[in-house]
Amino acid sequence: MNPVIARGLRSLQRNILAGLITVGPLFVTWLIFSFVLGSLAKAGLPLVQLLAAIFPEDWLGRPVMQSVLAVLLTLVVLYVLGRLTSLVIGRQAFSLFESLLDRLPFVAKVYSSVRQLLDSMMAKKDTNQRVVLVDFPIVGQKSIGFLTRTLVDSNTGEELAAVLLPNAINPTSAFLQLLPLSRVTFTDLTMEQAMSMLMTGGAVAPDGIAFSQRQEDTVTPRR
C-alpha cells in the first residue's frame, strides 16, 4: 500500500476513535436523560391532553409544549407526594394504601419486591446494603453488585449473601445471585460511584478499588 495512503488511513482511524471517545459520554448521558424525560412526559401527558381539551389554546396543542408541561406536572406531582408522605397523615394514608395492595396476591408480590429493592438502593452507609464484587460470569472476573441482605443455608447453616448484579449501561435489568458470604468481596464504593461506573461502562470510576478479599472483610455484616 502507498505510504501516503497508509498514513492517511491511520490518521483517519485515530481521529474517528478520538471523536468516539469525545462523543461517547455525551451520547450515554443523552440516552439516560432522554429515557428519564420520556418516562416523565408519558406519565403526565394524559393530564396535559385533558387540559388542552378543556382550554383549547393554540400553545397547549403544540407537541413540544405538551411534552414540557407533562414533565413539569409529573415532577410537581412527585414533589407533592414526597411532601405528603413525609407528614404523619401522609404516612398513615400511604400505610393504608400499602395494606390494600398487600391483599392483592400478584400485585403485592411485585410491589413488595420493587419496594425492597428501592429501599436497598437508597440505604444509608451504616446498613449492610453495600457495594460488593462477586465472581461473575466466571471465577476471576468480578462484577459490581449490591448486597441486599444476608441469610442462612437451612441445610448447612452457612451464611449466604443475596447480591443484585445490575447490567452495565442499562442497570434497570439485573441478575440476583445467592452465594456464600465468604465469596463476596466488600468494597468502599458508594452507591453513587457504583451507579456511575455501571451507567458509563466503567469510564467514570475511582482510581482504586478493593478487588481482592481482605481477611477482616470475611466477618459477617449485621443483619
LUMZA-917438 format. One record per residue (C-alpha): residue number from 1; residue in one letter; y, z, x. Coordinates in pm, 1 decimal. Example, Ala and Ser with C-alpha at 12.3 -4.5 7.8 and 13.67 -1.06 7.14 Angstrom:
1 A -450.0 780.0 1230.0
2 S -106.0 714.0 1367.0
***
This chain:
1 M 0.0 0.0 0.0
2 N 350.6 -77.5 118.0
3 P 503.9 234.7 282.6
4 V 826.3 189.1 88.6
5 I 638.0 176.2 -242.7
6 A 423.9 478.3 -143.2
7 R 734.1 683.6 -60.9
8 G 891.1 577.9 -388.2
9 L 581.5 684.3 -584.7
10 R 568.5 1021.9 -408.6
11 S 938.1 1077.1 -476.9
12 L 884.8 981.8 -840.9
13 Q 594.0 1225.1 -869.3
14 R 792.9 1512.3 -713.2
15 N 1091.0 1452.6 -940.1
16 I 876.7 1435.9 -1253.0
17 L 699.7 1757.9 -1152.5
18 A 1034.3 1927.6 -1086.3
19 G 1154.2 1812.0 -1427.1
20 L 843.5 1954.8 -1592.9
21 I 894.1 2288.5 -1416.8
22 T 1256.0 2293.3 -1533.5
23 V 1186.7 2190.9 -1893.0
24 G 860.6 2385.0 -1935.6
25 P 1009.5 2731.5 -2001.8
26 L 1272.6 2579.8 -2229.3
27 F 1004.6 2393.8 -2422.8
28 V 790.3 2705.3 -2467.2
29 T 1098.1 2902.4 -2577.8
30 W 1185.2 2629.0 -2826.8
31 L 830.3 2631.1 -2966.9
32 I 838.6 3007.6 -3017.9
33 F 1181.1 3011.7 -3179.6
34 S 1102.8 2710.2 -3398.4
35 F 787.5 2883.6 -3522.5
36 V 970.2 3209.6 -3596.3
37 L 1270.1 3042.7 -3759.4
38 G 1044.7 2808.0 -3955.3
39 S 846.4 3100.9 -4091.1
40 L 1164.2 3285.9 -4189.0
41 A 1303.3 2973.0 -4355.1
42 K 985.3 2916.5 -4556.5
43 A 990.7 3277.1 -4675.9
44 G 1348.7 3262.0 -4802.0
45 L 1358.7 2901.0 -4921.9
46 P 1241.3 2969.7 -5280.9
47 L 1528.8 3215.0 -5333.4
48 V 1781.4 2968.1 -5190.6
49 Q 1649.8 2691.9 -5416.0
50 L 1685.1 2926.6 -5712.8
51 L 2046.6 2995.9 -5616.5
52 A 2108.2 2621.7 -5580.8
53 A 1975.7 2567.6 -5932.5
54 I 2198.0 2843.9 -6074.5
55 F 2506.2 2743.4 -5875.0
56 P 2496.2 2362.6 -5837.9
57 E 2728.7 2343.9 -5540.1
58 D 2710.3 2045.2 -5307.2
59 W 2675.7 2256.0 -4993.6
60 L 2386.0 2455.2 -5143.9
61 G 2189.6 2134.0 -5193.0
62 R 2203.4 2035.1 -4827.0
63 P 1868.9 2093.8 -4647.1
64 V 2038.0 2230.6 -4334.0
65 M 2240.4 2485.9 -4529.2
66 Q 1934.1 2584.0 -4731.1
67 S 1736.3 2649.7 -4412.5
68 V 2017.0 2858.4 -4260.8
69 L 2063.7 3060.7 -4578.3
70 A 1687.2 3107.6 -4611.0
71 V 1666.7 3256.1 -4259.8
72 L 1966.7 3482.9 -4322.7
73 L 1833.6 3603.1 -4658.5
74 T 1491.4 3676.7 -4510.5
75 L 1649.6 3879.4 -4228.8
76 V 1860.7 4070.6 -4482.0
77 V 1551.5 4146.5 -4691.3
78 L 1360.9 4266.4 -4383.6
79 Y 1653.9 4486.5 -4281.6
80 V 1680.2 4638.1 -4629.4
81 L 1305.3 4703.1 -4638.8
82 G 1322.3 4866.5 -4296.9
83 R 1607.5 5090.5 -4408.0
84 L 1431.5 5185.7 -4729.5
85 T 1103.5 5272.7 -4559.9
86 S 1293.4 5495.4 -4314.5
87 L 1411.7 5712.5 -4604.9
88 V 1199.7 5975.7 -4776.6
89 I 1199.6 5796.1 -5112.9
90 G 1123.8 5467.4 -4941.1
91 R 829.1 5615.8 -4751.1
92 Q 688.7 5763.2 -5070.6
93 A 722.7 5431.8 -5254.0
94 F 559.9 5247.1 -4964.3
95 S 274.6 5500.2 -4956.1
96 L 221.2 5441.8 -5326.4
97 F 217.1 5067.3 -5266.1
98 E -41.0 5108.0 -4987.3
99 S -257.4 5328.5 -5211.2
100 L -256.8 5048.6 -5470.1
101 L -361.8 4797.5 -5203.4
102 D -648.8 5026.1 -5099.9
103 R -802.0 4975.6 -5444.8
104 L -833.8 4600.2 -5388.0
105 P -1163.1 4550.2 -5198.0
106 F -1091.3 4242.8 -4985.0
107 V -713.5 4285.1 -4959.9
108 A -749.9 4645.5 -4844.5
109 K -971.0 4544.8 -4550.3
110 V -737.6 4268.3 -4434.0
111 Y -420.9 4473.7 -4481.7
112 S -555.0 4784.4 -4307.4
113 S -678.2 4577.5 -4011.9
114 V -345.2 4399.9 -3970.5
115 R -154.2 4725.3 -4010.7
116 Q -362.0 4898.8 -3743.8
117 L -312.8 4602.3 -3510.7
118 L 65.1 4608.4 -3553.3
119 D 73.1 4985.7 -3508.2
120 S -123.1 4944.5 -3185.6
121 M 112.8 4674.7 -3059.8
122 M 415.9 4892.5 -3136.1
123 A 262.2 5213.0 -2998.8
124 K 461.7 5426.0 -2756.8
125 K 365.7 5458.8 -2392.5
126 D 230.6 5812.9 -2431.0
127 T -51.4 5697.1 -2659.9
128 N -382.1 5549.0 -2547.6
129 Q -289.2 5197.6 -2661.7
130 R -239.0 5045.3 -2319.5
131 V -230.0 4710.4 -2144.1
132 V -558.2 4662.7 -1960.2
133 L -759.9 4398.0 -1777.5
134 V -1120.5 4309.5 -1858.5
135 D -1367.9 4066.9 -1707.1
136 F -1340.6 3767.2 -1939.2
137 P -1470.1 3500.0 -1976.3
138 I -1686.1 3573.4 -1670.0
139 V -1712.0 3853.7 -1415.7
140 G -1441.3 3821.3 -1153.7
141 Q -1193.5 3652.6 -1385.8
142 K -978.8 3907.1 -1566.9
143 S -789.4 3865.4 -1893.1
144 I -497.9 4069.3 -2024.1
145 G -590.5 4284.9 -2320.5
146 F -464.9 4571.1 -2533.1
147 L -677.0 4884.3 -2554.4
148 T -655.9 4963.8 -2924.7
149 R -891.3 5263.1 -2935.3
150 T -1195.3 5428.4 -2777.8
151 L -1524.8 5502.0 -2946.4
152 V -1874.8 5623.0 -2862.1
153 D -2206.0 5438.6 -2847.6
154 S -2411.7 5617.3 -3114.6
155 N -2734.6 5550.0 -2921.7
156 T -2639.5 5648.0 -2566.2
157 G -2318.0 5847.6 -2609.6
158 E -2139.2 5617.6 -2367.0
159 E -1761.7 5584.1 -2400.2
160 L -1664.8 5239.4 -2527.9
161 A -1332.3 5058.1 -2549.3
162 A -1207.6 4823.9 -2819.3
163 V -987.6 4569.8 -2641.7
164 L -790.5 4293.8 -2809.3
165 L -756.3 3982.0 -2592.5
166 P -471.0 3759.3 -2715.5
167 N -473.3 3391.5 -2621.4
168 A -203.0 3269.5 -2385.5
169 I 90.5 3072.5 -2533.3
170 N -43.7 3146.3 -2883.1
171 P -101.5 3524.5 -2892.2
172 T -139.7 3518.7 -3272.3
173 S -509.8 3440.2 -3219.3
174 A -727.1 3670.2 -3011.8
175 F -1075.5 3797.7 -2927.4
176 L -1193.0 4152.2 -2991.3
177 Q -1415.9 4284.3 -2714.2
178 L -1624.3 4603.9 -2722.7
179 L -1725.1 4707.9 -2373.3
180 P -1792.3 5020.3 -2166.7
181 L -1474.7 5205.4 -2083.8
182 S -1575.1 5208.4 -1717.0
183 R -1536.9 4829.4 -1707.6
184 V -1175.5 4843.3 -1821.6
185 T -901.6 4817.8 -1558.1
186 F -591.0 5010.7 -1660.1
187 T -252.1 4868.9 -1562.5
188 D 104.5 4995.2 -1558.8
189 L 229.3 4691.5 -1751.7
190 T 440.0 4749.1 -2060.1
191 M 374.3 4569.9 -2386.7
192 E 685.3 4357.8 -2329.0
193 Q 569.4 4249.1 -1982.5
194 A 221.5 4164.7 -2109.0
195 M 357.7 3959.7 -2400.1
196 S 595.7 3776.6 -2165.7
197 M 304.5 3684.1 -1939.5
198 L 97.6 3563.6 -2233.8
199 M 370.5 3361.7 -2403.0
200 T 482.7 3192.8 -2078.6
201 G 135.7 3130.1 -1939.4
202 G 197.4 3371.9 -1652.0
203 A 527.1 3211.9 -1544.9
204 V 713.8 3533.9 -1625.5
205 A 528.4 3822.0 -1460.1
206 P 591.7 4122.4 -1235.1
207 D 539.4 4085.3 -862.1
208 G 236.1 4314.5 -861.5
209 I -41.3 4414.4 -1099.6
210 A -332.3 4660.0 -1079.6
211 F -613.8 4405.0 -1055.0
212 S -876.2 4641.0 -908.7
213 Q -1006.2 4955.3 -1075.5
214 R -894.4 5284.8 -924.9
215 Q -1109.3 5595.9 -922.7
216 E -856.7 5804.2 -1120.0
217 D -840.8 5537.9 -1390.5
218 T -1202.3 5590.9 -1486.0
219 V -1107.7 5909.6 -1670.7
220 T -1138.2 5871.0 -2044.6
221 P -794.2 5843.9 -2211.5
222 R -704.7 6065.0 -2506.1
223 R -822.6 5953.0 -2846.3
***
